[in-house]
Amino acid sequence: MSRADEPSLSAAGTKGSRSGPLIEWLVIGALALLGFIVVWWVYRPGFMSVDSVAQLTEARSGAFSDFHPPILALIWRYLDKVWPGPIGMLILLDGLFWLGVAVFFRLLRWPLWARAGALLVAGFQPAVFMLLGTIWKDTLMQATLLAATSAMLLAGPRPRAREVGLVIALPLMFVAIAVRHNGIGAAWPLLALPFFGLKWLAGWRRPWQLLAALGVGLVLALALRQGSALLSRKIAEPTEYWQMTPIYDLVGMSLQVDEMLIDPEDGILSPGVDLARLRRAYDPRDHLRLYHCRGKNCTPALLRTNDPTQLRALSANWKRAIKAHPRAYLAHRWRVFRELLRFEGRRVDLSTGITRNRLGVPTQRSEAGTFAVDLLARAPNFPFYATWFYVLLQGALLVVGALDFFKRGRPLSLCFSLSGLIYLATFFFATGAPDFRYSTWTILTTLLAACALAGFEGWPEPSGSLGFDLRACWLRRPWRRSARDAVERSGSGA
């Protein structure tokens, strides 16, 4: 073969090398688009619980409170003007979720058929799918976390590309942290990802690299959390919602030690309420029972207060009781948290449609929505909804992910496991009810952490070079070697 023929063969090899990655993007993108359409078709115009109705009411009135973080209602306020009702938020949440999933599975180092199957398993796992169509702060947090993480993965660790990835990811991470009071627990480990590729960390030992990256990620997460708190104070009316955790804990500890630990100065006890009354009102599955009565003319056992003096007294009383009775505190908290882990296989609490409202949003479900609700309700608790099972898997993946990082320098599986476990652990200290939606991020990150052990196309590389860029996507080395080998074989044959 003459030398003049080499460019044409090289061009042909280059052309052939581009078709593989292009096909992969098209296939993965098509499956993600299918997932987007299915979620839209099933849940349209978007399921709404009581919380959703309250936040749409705030969005339309412009009067925000901090009982629910106001960022969702603020975003919804503008979307509602373009697409009235829940449909605009459904499109936003659905789109961000499937975009993040598509990028993640495109970058995996698996055969295309395996990535396509894993994408469908992760997106349509019943515990994950049941959340995607409801307008909840949990859904928005999950969607923005996925989209932000995928933006950072796509950018890779090269300085300029990393900066672009962070510019895209930080607003999404801000929303994820702002939309849930404990969202920082899920976001912090993922915010550390871009910093593992810093050039100045390359010479450090792996444990110090891990601590440094997580430290920088934590500082960034705390800064975003502070920004979200400033936004909330600026636009939202304070409700002193935090008092519900101390009240619940004081009741639980009182029942554990069989002694009234609530001081009269707290201003939260109704007149004449004793331990027997608290025992009847206490429910480890629903803290709101403390503030309601079943009879017509009864008085709730406990009241909430807005008096600053009483709030200070309540806070001091709570801290004092925990120090004096740490075992009672942990016993009460474990009793509540174990309900979230679902050891007994209790029936999952699904979002089943649109709550009655005065906002003009019709409550009738589509036929596809009715079918999906019935199908999800019939799915067995194990393995789909058994939170404890995924916590065990996540714990094992945390160990494997740590070993993978210390041996190969790949932090993604470890960070996903940390994100899921830290987020769920925050509910041990704060939750007042075992809503299943609190578990969904942990279940999803379990699936993603397992997949992330396969690694990504050239990401991350501690040397600071670009782990993933468009050129690496289109011209992967195996294809280039195949083209070069073909040229050499043709030359030897000539």
N, C-alpha and C positions, 0 to 999 in steps of 0.2 A: 504494500500500500504506500502510495506517495505521501510526502509530508503535506502536500496541498489538500489532501483529503481529510487530514486530522481535524481542522476546525469544524467541518461539517459534522463529523462523528461526535466531536466534543459538544457541539450545539445540540445534536440529537440526544446525547446523554443528559445534558442539562435540562432539556425539555422534558425528557422522561422522568428526571428526578423531581420535577416540580409537581407531577401529577399525583404522586403518593400523598404528600401532605395536604394538597388541595382537596383530594378526595376525602381525607380524614376530617378536615374542617367541615366539608359539606355534609358528611354523614353524621358527625357529632352535632353539628348545628341543626340538621334536619330533625334529629331525635329530640333535641332541646325545644325546637319550635313545636314539635308534636306535643311534648309535655306541657308547654305553655297553652296550647289550644285546648288540650284536655282539661286542664285546671279551669280555664275560662269557661268552657262549655258546661262543666259539671257544676261550678259554684256561682255562675253568673246570676245576678249582678254582683255577688259577693255576700257571704254569710255575715251576719251581724248579731253578736251577743248583747247582753245588757251593757257591758263595758263599751262595745262599739257604738251603740246608740248614744251613750253619754258623751263619747268623744266627737261624734258627728254633730251633736247638739252644741257642743262648745265650738266646733269648727264654724258652724253657721252663725252663732251669736257673737263670736269673737271674744267671749268672756271665758278665759282659760283658768283652770285650777291646777294645782300640783298633785292632786290625789292620783291622777294618771299623769305621767310626764307629758307636757303639752306639745312636744315636738310632732307627734303623730297628728294631733288635731290641727296644728299649724300647717303642716303639709296638706292635710285633707282640706283645709279651708280654701286653698288655691285650686286643688284638683276638682273640688266640688263645683267650682264656677265653670270649669270646662266640661266635666262629665258629672252632672248632679247625681248624688247618691254614692253607693259604694263601688261602682264600676271603675272609676278612675284609680282608686286605691288598689283594687284587685289587679288591674293591669300593671301598675307599678310594682307591687309585691311579686306577682307572678313573673314579670319580666326580669327583675333583678335576680330572683332565685335561679331561673333556668339559664340566664346568662352566666352566672357564677358556676353553676354545675357544668355547663358546656366547656368553659375554659379549663376547669380543673381536669375533666376527663380527657380533653384533647391533649393535654400536656403529659399525661401518664405514659410510661414506657411499657405499655401492654400492646398486644395485637389489637387491631381495630375492633374485631368482633368481641373481644373481652371487655374493652372499654365501653362499647355500645351497650352490652348487657349490664355492666356495672352501673352505668348511668341510669338505666331504666329501673334497676333494683333500688338504687338510692333515692331516686325521685318519686317512685311509686310505692316505696315501703309504706304500709298503712299508717304507721305512727307519724311519718313525715307528710304523707299526702293529706291526711286529715286536717293538718294545720294550714295548708297552702291557700285555701279559699276563704278563710275567715279574716276579717279586718281586725287584727289584734296587734298590740305592740310586740308580742312575741314573734309574730310573723314578719313584721318589719325589721326587727333585730336580726332574725335569721337571714333574711334576704340581703340586708346591707352587709352583714359579716361575710357572707359568701361572695358577694360581688367585690368587696374590698380586698379580700384575700386573693381572689383570682386576678385582680388588677396587679397586685404585688408579684404574684407568680409569673404573670405574663411579662412584666417589666424585667425581672431578673435583678442580679446584684450589681451590674455595671453602674457607676455613679450617676451618669446622666439619665439612663433608663430607670434606675431606682428612684430618682427624684421625680420623674414623670409618674411612675407607679404610685408613689406616696401622695402626689398632688391629687391623683384620682381617688386613692383609697381613703385619705384622711377625712374628707367630708362624709363619706359613707360610714367610716368608723365613728365619727362624731354622732351621726344619727343613731347608730347601733348602741352607743353608750348612753345617749340622751333619752332613748325611747323606753329603757327599762332602768329602774333604780339600781339593779345589780348587773346591768349589762357590761360594766367594766370587767367583771370576772371572766366573761366570754371573750372580750376583745383584747385584753392585755397580752396573752401569749401569742396571738396572731399578729399583733403590732410589732412583735420582736422579729418577725421573719426577715424583713429587708436588711437588718443589721448583722445577720449571720454572715453575709457576704462582704462585709467591710474589709478592706485591704489590711488595715492596721491590726485586725484580729487574727489574720491568717497564721501568724507565728505563735499565737498563744496556745496553751493546752486546752483541750476540748472542754473540760469543766469550767474554765475561766471564760471561754468563748460563750458558753451557755449562760453563765451568770451575767456577763456583760450585756449580751443581747437582750435577755429578759429584763435586766435593769433599765436599759434604755427604753424598751417597750413599755415598762411600767410607768416611767416618767412621762412618756408621751400619752399613755392612757389616763393618767391622773390629770394632765393638762387638759385633755379633751373633756374629762369629767367635770373639771372646774368650769370650763366654758359652758357646758350644758347646765350646770347649776346656776351660773350667772344669767343664762337665757331664761331659765325657769323663774328666777326671782324677778326678772324684768317684766315678763309678760303674764305670769300666772298668779292667781290669788292663793296665798298659803292656806292649807287646810289642816296643818299639824297632823298629817296622816301617820307619822312615825310613831305616835303614841299607842297605836293598836298593837305593836309588837311588845312593848313593855307591859301593857295591860294583860295580854294573852299569857305572857311568861309569868307574871305575878299570880294569875289565877292557877296556872298549871303547877307552879311551885307550891302554892298554898295547899293544893290537893295532895301533892306528893308528901309533904311533911305534916299534913293534917293540922295546919295552923294558919290563921288569917295573916297574910303578909302584906296586905294592902293597907296603907295608912289612911286614916280619914282625911288628912290634909291633902291627899291627892285629888279629892273631889270627883272621883269616878264611881264610887259605890252608891247604889241606891239605898235609901233608908231601910234598915231592917234586914239587909242581905247578910246571910251567914254562910258558913262552909257548905251546909246542906243545899242551899239555893245555888251556890256556885257549882256544886257537883252536878246538879241537874242541868245547868246551862252550858257547862263545858263540853265541847265536842272536839276531839283531835282532828276531825275532818273539816271543821267549819268554825272559825273564830267569830264569825258574824252572829252566831246564835247568842253570844253574850249580850248583844245589843238589841235583841228582838224578843218578843213574847208570843206565845201561841194563843193565849186567851185574848178576849176583847178588851178587858179593862185592867189588864195586868201591867206592871211596871217592869221594864228591863232590869236585869241584875246589875248591869254596868252602863255607865254613861261616858261619853267623850267630852273633853273640855277644851276650851280655847283660852282659858285664863293663864297668863304667863307664869304667875306664882304657883298655880297648881301644876302646870307642866314641869316646872323646875323641881317641884317636890316629887312628882311622879318619876322623873328621870333619876333623882337621887335615891328614891325608894327602890327602884328596879336594880340599880347597880349594887346597892347595899344587900339586897336579897340574894343576888347571884353570888356575891363574895361569901355570904353567910351559909348558903345552901347550894354549893356548886353541883353536888350529885342530883339534887332535886331539879335543878335547871336542866342538866344534861338528860335526865330521865324524861322530863316533859318534852324537850326538844326532839329527842329520839322517837318518842311516841308519835309526834306529829310527822317527823321526817320519814319514818318507816311506812306511813301511808302513801307518801309520794313514791317510794321505791316499789310499792305494789307487790309485797310478798304474798298476800292472800289471793292475788288474782282478781281483785275487785274490778267490776265492769268499768270500762273506760268511759270517761265523760266527754263525749263528742260534742262538737258544735253542730247543731242539727238544722240550722236555717237562719231566718231573720226574725229577731224578736219584735213583738208588737211595738209600734212607735208612733209618734205624732209628727214625723218628719216627711211623710209622704212616700216612704220606701215600702213597696209591697212586700208582704210576708210570704207569699206563695213561692215554693221551691220549684225548680224545673224538674222534669221527669228524670233527667240524668242526675240531678242533685239528690232526689229521693232514692234512686237506685244506689248511689254511692254511699249515702248515709246508712242504708240497710246493709250494704255489703261490708262496710267498715265496722259496723256494730257486731256483725256475725264473725269477724275475724278472731281467731283464738288469742287469748291474752298472752300465751307463750307460743312463739317467741316475739310476736309483733309488739305487744304493749308491756312486756315485763321489764320495767325500768331497772330492777336489780340485776337482771341478766346482762344488760348493756353496761351497767356500772362495772360488773366483774370483767367483761370483755375489755372495757376501756382501761381498767387497771392493768390487765395483762399487756395491752397495746402500749401503755405508758412505759412499762419496763422494756418491751421490745423496741419501742421508738427511741428510748434513751440509749440502749445498746447500739442501735443503728446510727445514732448521732455520734456517739463516742468512737465508733469504728469507721464510719464512712463520712461523717460530717453532714448528714442529711437531717435537718431539724423538723420537717413538716409534720410527720406523723406524731412526733413528740408534742409539738405545739397544738395540734388538733386535740390530742388526748388531754393536755393540760386545760385547754379551753373548755371542753365538755365537762370535765370533772370539777374544775374550780367553779364554773357557773352553777352546776347542780349543788355543790357544797354550800354556796351562799344561802340556799333555801333552808339549810339546817338551822341557821340562826335567825331567819326572818319570816319564813312562810307561815301563814295561818290557815292554809287549806292545801290539799294535795292535788291541785289541778293538773291534769295530765300534760297540758301544754308546756308546763315547766320542764318536762323531761325531753321534749322533742329535740332540742339542740344537742343534748348529750347523746341521744340515739343517732342523730345524723352524723355527728363528729366521730362516733364509733365506726361507722361505715367508711367515712372519708379517711380516718387515720389508718384503717386497715389497707385501703387502696394506696395511700401515700407511701407505704413501705416499698412499693414498686419503683419509686423514684420518678423524676421528671427529666425532660430533655435538657440536659446540661445545667440544671438548676438545683441547688446553688453551688457555685464554685468559689471557695474562699479567696482565690487569687484576685478577685475583683473584676474578672472578665465577664462579659455578658453571657449569662447562662442560656438565655432564650431571646432570640431576635428574629426578625422576619427572614433574614438570610439563612439562619440556621434552620428555620422551619421549612423553607423551600428547598434548600440544598443540603440535605442531611448526608453525613459522611458515608454510610453504607451504600447509598445510591451513587455517590461520586466514585467510590471504589469500584462498584460494578461497572460503571461507564468506562473508567480507566482500564479495567481488566479486559473489557470487550475490545477497546481500541488496541491494546497490546496483543491480544490473541489474533485480531484481524491482521495486524502488522506482521506477526510471525508467520501467519499463513501465507501472506503475499510473498 
